[in-house]
Amino acid sequence: MPTISRRKFLGWLAASVPAAAFVRQAHAAAVDDLSGNQRTLAAIGAAILPTELGSAATTAAVHRFQRWIAGYREGAELLHGYGTSKLERSGQTPATRWAAQLDAIDARSRKLHGRAFADLSLTLQRDTIREDLSAITSGRLPSVVRAPHVALALLAHFYASPEATDLCYGAQIGKQACRPLAASSRQPLPLARRV
């Protein structure tokens, strides 16, 4: 087994600390950039999330996505799968990639249409997002962190939520919420109809 000198170890440790600090700073800057592009992200949400949600619920879904991004931590311990003791850690922050995509979407909109992406018609917004996603060949919705595009990440985040399950089934299922055993045999109540 090769040994490493104390000097080499401390040199390696000193070199790795600034890299970790740099990554945290890049993530924080990307989160700030995503917050700065809030109009663009909100417009993407309105263009791609189900219209049945309505304006208030769409805005809430976008805000939950932003909170998820702000809370993302690289190297955080993840839950391990059932039947395995192998621990995994979260990977690099996707926020930096998504912030650049929001900037590119808005810049392309200004170049082609002379207006910010958020000021385009819903049809033009959907066409823009559809064009961006046309190059992605996977037929499945990826997990949030593996999403190659911010629009797919927003969709994946929404469809993993209890609200999406309720909307899908048209009932107040409350996925990931504890119900008392006495209530387990009753069917969930239907969702209230939006007027």
Stockholm file with secondary structure:
# STOCKHOLM 1.0

chainA/1-195         MPTISRRKFLGWLAASVPAAAFVRQAHAAAVDDLSGNQRTLAAIGAAILPTELGSAATTAAVHRFQRWIAGYREGAELLHGYGTSKLERSGQTPATRWAAQLDAIDARSRKLHGRAFADLSLTLQRDTIREDLSAITSGRLPSVVRAPHVALALLAHFYASPEATDLCYGAQIGKQACRPLAASSRQPLPLARRV
#=GR chainA/1-195 SS CCCCCHHHHHHHHHHHHHHHHHHHHHHHHHHHHHHHTHHHHHHHHHHHSCGGGHHHHHHHHHHHHHHHHHHCCTTCEECCCTTCCCCEECCSCSHHHHHHHHHHHHHHHHHHHSSCGGGSCHHHHHHHHHHHHTTCCCCSCCCTTTCSSHHHHHHHHHHTSHHHHHHHHTBCCCTTCCCCGGGTTSCCCBCCCCC
#=GC SS_cons         CCCCCHHHHHHHHHHHHHHHHHHHHHHHHHHHHHHHTHHHHHHHHHHHSCGGGHHHHHHHHHHHHHHHHHHCCTTCEECCCTTCCCCEECCSCSHHHHHHHHHHHHHHHHHHHSSCGGGSCHHHHHHHHHHHHTTCCCCSCCCTTTCSSHHHHHHHHHHTSHHHHHHHHTBCCCTTCCCCGGGTTSCCCBCCCCC
//
